[in-house]
Amino acid sequence: MTESDLPERPGRRWLVIVASVALVVGALALVLWTTAPEPPVRVVYQVTGTAARATVTYSTFHGEELRQEQLTSLPWRVEFVAPGNPITVCSP
């Protein structure tokens, strides 16, 4: 009996088709997941205390832009939306 004389098994063909589709869908999902931009996030800076004056320097997360504000009263708060996923740094 040669290979061409063997009866074809339809179950095997479907297994190959399903496995191939799963592989392609998985690869596509991975590409979309790794290339999708990160959603914007809300950034909040707060300063509290009893100081009469304070200087606050903070990042806006737009390139290397920094802002500086001279505070004459506390508490102080600024809130904005930044692109991507900014690094969280807390200091006393």
Beta strands, then each sheet from edge to edge (+ up, - down):
strand 1: 41-47
strand 2: 54-59
strand 3: 66-71
strand 4: 76-82
sheet 1: 1+ 4-
sheet 2: 2+ 3-
end
